[in-house]
Amino acid sequence: SLLDNTISHTSKGLTLVYGDGSFAGDSFPLVTVQGTDANDAITGGAANEMIFGLAGKDTLNGAAGDDILVGGAGADKLTGGAGADTFRFDQLTDSYRTATTSATDLVTDFDVSQDRIDLSNLGFSGLGSGKGGTLNISYNATLDRTYVKSLDADASGNRFELGLSGNLKDTLNASHFIFQRVIEARRAAIP
């Protein structure tokens, strides 16, 4: 079984495919898989995985399970596969465009019925014009690609930009995004 094992690979380029393993109970634990700074190809299994690509132009495929895919730096290709998947971006430079270059990630199979895009670490407030902390949604018919983008650049000229395969312009709404993580705190009753 892959669980409770650490897989480390540091050569240039990593291809990692692992099987279903064996589990007891009615839910799968979260398995964490991490790539390298090279161009990695990582395919998950039936478990609920958190897959990190790190740097490089990575190809991440969650396969089955409710997966969290984090491409990291580089223009990554992200496929959630079956299950309710989350595509998480921790830094603006995880998927961006400047006036002269692009490192835009592509989500190949966003399922509007169950997948989500986690932007909670980036400080965006919601959907809108793409200015003032909001994100704009547009569609490029030539590429058959929907773009989620900020039109405001940071101090280095980077603007967040994410591509999704297909025309989702009129389908995507705020419920498909995580803009802020909600943390519930419970107070103890004072006697």
C-alpha positions, 0 to 999 in steps of 0.5 A: 500500500502507498499509504504511510510511505514517502516517495522521493525522486529528485532526478529531472522529470518525474512520472509517478503512477500508483495504484488503489492500495487497500483501505479499511472503512468507508472513506479514503484517507488523504494521500499527499504526493509531491513532484519536483522542480522539473517537469513532472507527470503525476497521476493519482489513484482512487484515494483522495489525494493532495498532489503538488507539482512544485516548479516546472511545467507539470501534468497532474491528474487526480484520477478518482477520488476527491483530490486537491491539485496544486500545480505550483510555479510553471504553466501546468496542466491539471486534470481532476478526473472523477470526484469533487476536485479542488484546484488550489493556487497559493501564489499569484505566480502559480498561474499568471500572465505579464505584458510579455510572457505567460505561465497560465495553468490549464484545467482540462476537466472542470466539472461545474457540478462538483469541482472548485477553484481555491484562490483563498491565499491570493486575496481576491474578493470575488468575480467582477470586472477583473479590477480592484481585487475581482476576477473577470471571466472571459471566453476565447472561441479560437482556443475553446478556453475560458479564462479567469483573470485579474486585470490588475498587475502586481509590482512585478507586472504579474496578473493572475490568469487561469485557463479552463477547457471549454466554454464555461463563461456563462456557467461559472459563478462565485460558488465555484470559487473559494475566495476566503477560508471560513474557520469556525471557532466555538466558544466554551460556555462560561459558568 
